[in-house]
Amino acid sequence: MKKIMFGLAAMASLTLTACGGSVCDDAKDAGSHLKSVYESCGIDASDIEFTDEDLKSCEESTKSCTDDDKEKLSAFTDCVSDISDCADKTQGEQTALLGKLVTCSGKISGLSSGCSTN
């Protein structure tokens, strides 16, 4: 279970580096929020961090993303930011979190090839 969640977190991290402008600031905020949610669910989140270097990379990557891509990325970060903390640290709560992350990942379906390869 934790391996799947870490995989989704890694996917989210990669996605968050493919954004730009204010979307990058939103991605940084969403990453911080996700770390807090992970901790509330009893998942080690010590490796989740959105650094200034990540922010710069994100801003550079936006040059290849279309306005539609940016809207999808914004929807993704909004979705992640809306995930609430776990009520407890049970496997049931962790599974629910996984479902929410999968739902959020659907928001970035169909990114242009130039944006998704950054």
N, C-alpha and C positions, 0 to 999 in steps of 0.2 A: 504494500500500500504506500509506504513512504517513498519507495523508488519511483512509483508513478507520479506522486505529488512533486517530487524533486524534478522529474522530467518535465512536468508542466511548468514548474517555476523556471527551469532553464529555457523552455520555449518562450515563456513570458519575457524573460530577460533579453533574449535575442530579438523578440518582436519589439520590445521597448527601445532597442537601439536603432530601429529602422524608422524613426519618426522625426519630426522637426518642429521648430518654432515653439509655440506655447504647448504643443503636444508633448514636447520633451520635458517641460516642467511638470506637466500633468503625469507623465510617465514616472518621473522621479517620485512624485507624491504617491502615485498608485503603488510603486514598489515599496515605499516605506509603510504604506497601509497594509500591503500584503504580508510584509514581515511581521507586523503586529498581529494580524489574523493568524498566521502560522503559529506564532508563539501562544496565542490563546487556545489553539487546538492541540498544543503539546508537541508541535513539530519543530525540530531544530532549524532555526532560521538564521543562524550565525553567518552563513555564507551569502545571504541575500543582502546586497548593498548596491545602490545606484550612486556611483562616484561622480566627481566633477569630470573625470575623463570619459565616463559613460555619457554624460550630458553633452560634452563636446562631440563625441562620436555620433550621438543621436542627431544633433543639429547639422552635422556634415551629411549624414545619410538622407536627410529630407530632400536634398537636391534632386534625388531620383524618384521621389514619390509624387504622385498626382494629388490634386485636391481631393479626389474620391478616396485615395489611399489614406490621406490625413484624416478624413471624416471617419473611416473605418478604425484607424488607430485611436482616434479620440473616443469612439464608442467602446473600444476595448478597455482603455484606461478608465473610462467612466464606470464600466461594468465591474472592473476589479476594485475600484474605489468604493463601490456600493456593497461589496461583500461584507457581511457583518461578522463579528467575532464569534467563535464557537462558544456555546453555552457551557461545554465541558470538554475534557480531553479524551473522549471516547472514540472508538473506531467509527461509530455511527456519525459523529460530528465530522470526523476527518473525511469520511466517504461523501457526506453532504458538501463539504468544501470542494472536493474533487469535482463533483457535478457542477458546482458553480463556476469553477475554473474552465471546465470544458465548454460551458455555455458562453463564457466570455471569449474563449478562443474562437468560437464561431463568428464573432464580430469582425475578425480579420480575414475571413475567408474571401478569396478573390483579390488579394492585393496584386497590383501590377508586378510583372517580373522584375522590373527595375527597382522597385521598392522592396520586394521580398528577398532579394538576393544581397542586400546591403548588410 
